Amino acid sequence: MRSNRIRTTALAATALLAALSLTACSGDNGSTSDNDKAAASAPAANSSAKQSQSPAAAPEKDGTDADTDADDTSADTDGKTDGTSENTAQVGTNGKKGGTASADKAGSTNSSTKTVTCTGDNTKVTVTKVSRPINHLLLTLTNAGPHLCNAYYAPKLRFDDAQAVFPILEDSRPQAVVTLDRGQSAYASIGLTGEPGNGPAPRKATHLQVNFSGKSPEGSTGTSAELTLPAGTYWDDNGFVTYWQTEMADALQY
C-alpha cells in the first residue's frame, strides 16, 4: 500500500514538472514571436519613413522649383522679346522712314550730279491746245535723260517751212535758268496770233519744229523736236513764245 502511494506521488511530481516545462516553452515561444514581429515591422516603418523624407519629397520640391524658374524665365523672355520687338519696330519705322525718304529722293533725282543742256536727245516735248488764254498752245519739256539738264532761254520755233524763228517774249524771262531733274518738266506758252487786223492774215500750220538754246542765246544746240500741231492751228508774225518756266501757270499768264 505504501509503495503504491509513493509511486502515485512520483507520477504526480513528474506530471507537474512536465506541465511546468510546457508552460515555460510556451512563454518563450510567444515572447520570441512578438519580438520577431516587432523587429520585422520596425525596418518596414523606418524604410517607409526614409522613403517619405527624401526620395519622394526631393523630386516634388525640385520639380516645383524648376517650374517656378521656368515660369520666371519665360516671363522675362516674353517681356524682353516684346520690348525688343517694339524697339525693332520703332527702329525699323525710323529706318523704314529714313530708308523710304532716301529711296524717294533717289527715285526722283539722278545718281549723277552732272548737268547737261536740255535738247531733243534727252527730253520729251509735247504740244497741246489750251482753252485759256485763247489762241494759245502749251509746250511741255520733260527731262528723260540720266542727268540733270538746263532748259536755257526760250524754245526756238518754226512753223512748217517758215524761214524765221518765231518771236520770243522777253518780258517772260525767269530770274534763273530752269534746271530739270529726271522726270521733271518745264513749260512755255505760245501766243499764236497778235491783235486781229494787225499784220498779215494768220497762216495754217500742221507741224512745229522746236530747237534748243545752249549757254549762249545765239543759235541752237543738239537735236530738235518735231511735233504735230493740234488741228486748226493758225499763227501770224505777231505771236510769241515765252521762256521756259518751272510752273505751267507762269507760262500761261502771258
C-alpha positions in Angstrom: 0.0 0.0 0.0 2.8 2.4 0.9 4.7 1.6 -2.2 1.6 2.5 -4.4 1.3 5.8 -2.6 4.9 6.6 -3.2 4.6 5.6 -6.9 1.5 7.8 -7.2 3.3 10.7 -5.7 6.2 10.3 -8.1 4.0 10.2 -11.1 2.2 13.3 -9.9 5.5 15.1 -9.5 6.6 14.0 -12.9 3.4 15.3 -14.4 3.8 18.7 -12.6 7.4 19.0 -13.9 6.2 18.2 -17.4 3.4 20.8 -17.2 5.8 23.5 -15.9 8.2 22.7 -18.7 5.5 23.0 -21.3 4.4 26.4 -19.8 7.9 27.7 -20.0 8.4 26.7 -23.5 5.0 28.2 -24.5 6.0 31.5 -22.9 9.4 31.6 -24.6 7.8 30.9 -28.0 5.2 33.7 -27.5 7.8 36.3 -26.5 10.0 35.4 -29.4 7.1 35.7 -31.8 6.2 39.2 -30.5 9.8 40.4 -30.7 10.2 38.9 -34.1 7.0 40.7 -35.2 8.2 44.0 -33.7 11.7 43.5 -35.3 10.1 42.7 -38.6 7.8 45.7 -38.5 10.5 48.2 -37.4 12.6 48.1 -40.6 9.5 48.5 -42.7 8.5 51.6 -40.8 12.0 53.0 -41.0 12.2 52.2 -44.6 8.8 53.9 -45.2 9.8 56.9 -43.2 13.1 57.1 -45.1 11.3 57.0 -48.5 8.8 59.6 -47.5 11.5 62.0 -46.2 14.0 62.0 -49.1 13.2 60.4 -52.5 9.5 61.4 -52.7 9.9 64.9 -51.2 13.0 65.9 -53.1 11.8 65.4 -56.7 8.5 67.1 -55.9 10.3 70.1 -54.5 12.8 70.1 -57.3 10.0 69.9 -59.8 8.2 72.9 -58.2 11.4 75.0 -58.2 12.1 74.1 -61.8 8.6 75.1 -62.8 8.9 78.4 -61.0 12.3 79.1 -62.6 10.9 78.1 -65.9 7.9 80.5 -65.5 10.1 83.3 -64.4 12.4 82.8 -67.3 9.5 82.6 -69.7 8.1 85.8 -68.3 11.4 87.6 -68.6 11.9 86.2 -72.0 8.4 87.2 -73.1 8.9 90.6 -71.7 12.3 91.1 -73.3 11.0 89.8 -76.6 8.1 92.2 -76.6 10.3 95.1 -75.7 12.8 94.1 -78.4 10.1 93.7 -81.0 8.8 97.2 -80.2 12.2 98.7 -80.3 12.9 96.9 -83.6 9.6 98.1 -85.0 10.5 101.7 -83.9 14.0 101.4 -85.3 12.5 99.8 -88.4 10.0 102.6 -88.7 12.7 105.2 -88.2 14.9 103.3 -90.6 11.9 102.4 -92.9 11.3 106.2 -92.7 14.8 107.1 -93.4 15.2 104.2 -95.9 11.8 105.4 -97.7 13.0 109.2 -97.9 16.3 108.2 -99.4 14.5 105.9 -101.9 12.0 108.5 -102.9 14.8 111.0 -103.4 16.8 108.5 -105.4 13.8 107.7 -107.5 13.2 111.3 -108.4 16.7 112.5 -108.6 19.7 111.5 -110.7 22.5 109.4 -109.3 24.9 111.7 -111.1 25.4 115.4 -110.4 26.4 116.0 -114.0 24.3 118.7 -115.6 23.8 118.9 -119.4 21.8 121.1 -121.8 18.2 120.1 -122.5 17.8 119.1 -126.1 15.7 116.7 -128.2 18.2 114.0 -127.4 17.4 113.8 -123.6 13.9 115.2 -123.3 10.4 114.6 -124.4 8.4 117.5 -125.8 4.7 117.8 -126.3 2.3 120.5 -127.5 -1.3 120.9 -126.5 -4.1 123.4 -127.2 -5.4 125.3 -124.1 -8.8 126.9 -123.7 -7.4 129.9 -121.7 -5.8 132.1 -122.8 -7.4 131.9 -126.2 -5.2 131.2 -129.3 -2.6 129.7 -127.1 -0.6 126.4 -127.2 1.4 124.9 -124.3 4.8 123.3 -124.8 5.8 120.8 -122.1 9.5 119.8 -121.8 10.3 116.7 -119.7 13.7 115.5 -118.8 14.0 111.9 -120.0 17.8 111.6 -119.6 20.1 110.2 -117.0 21.4 113.6 -115.9 20.1 117.0 -114.8 19.5 119.3 -117.7 19.3 123.0 -118.1 16.5 124.5 -120.2 18.2 127.6 -121.4 16.3 130.7 -122.5 13.3 130.1 -124.7 12.5 127.4 -127.3 13.2 128.5 -130.9 10.2 127.6 -133.0 9.5 127.2 -136.7 6.0 126.5 -138.1 6.1 124.2 -141.1 8.6 125.7 -143.6 8.8 129.2 -142.1 12.2 130.8 -142.6 12.3 133.0 -139.4 12.3 131.9 -135.8 9.0 132.7 -134.0 9.3 135.8 -131.8 10.4 135.4 -128.2 8.7 137.3 -125.4 11.5 138.9 -123.4 9.2 140.0 -120.6 8.8 136.3 -119.7 12.5 135.8 -118.8 12.8 134.0 -115.4 15.2 135.0 -112.7 17.3 131.9 -113.1 17.9 129.1 -115.6 15.4 126.3 -115.3 17.1 123.1 -114.2 15.2 119.8 -114.6 15.7 116.7 -112.7 14.9 113.4 -114.3 11.1 113.3 -114.8 10.6 117.0 -114.1 9.0 119.3 -116.6 9.3 122.9 -117.8 6.7 124.9 -119.7 6.4 127.6 -122.4 3.3 129.1 -123.9 2.8 130.0 -127.5 0.6 133.0 -128.3 -0.3 132.1 -131.9 -1.6 135.5 -133.1 -1.5 139.2 -132.2 -4.3 141.7 -132.4 -6.7 140.9 -135.2 -6.1 143.1 -138.3 -2.6 143.9 -137.2 -0.3 142.5 -139.9 -0.6 139.6 -142.4 -3.5 137.2 -142.1 -2.9 134.1 -139.9 -1.5 131.0 -141.7 -2.4 127.5 -141.0 0.3 125.1 -139.8 0.4 121.4 -139.2 3.9 120.9 -137.9 6.2 122.6 -135.4 10.0 122.4 -135.1 11.4 123.0 -131.6 15.1 124.0 -131.3 17.0 124.4 -128.1 19.4 127.1 -126.9 22.7 126.4 -125.3 24.5 128.6 -122.8 24.6 131.2 -125.4 21.3 132.6 -126.7 22.7 132.6 -130.2 22.0 129.7 -132.5 20.7 126.3 -131.3 22.2 123.1 -130.0 21.5 119.4 -130.1 18.7 117.6 -131.9 15.4 119.5 -132.5 12.0 118.1 -131.7 9.5 117.6 -134.5 5.8 117.9 -133.3 2.4 117.6 -135.0 0.2 120.5 -134.2 -3.4 120.3 -133.0 -5.9 120.5 -135.8 -6.9 124.0 -136.8 -3.7 125.8 -135.6 -3.2 129.2 -137.1 -0.3 131.6 -136.4 1.0 135.0 -137.5 4.1 137.1 -137.2 2.7 139.0 -134.2 2.6 135.9 -132.0 5.2 134.9 -129.4 6.7 132.1 -127.3 7.7 132.6 -123.7 10.9 131.5 -121.9 10.9 128.1 -120.2 9.1 128.3 -116.9 9.1 125.9 -113.9 5.3 126.3 -113.4 2.6 125.9 -116.0 0.7 128.8 -114.6 3.7 131.1 -115.0 3.9 130.2 -118.7 0.2 130.7 -119.3 -0.1 134.1 -117.7 1.3 135.8 -120.9 
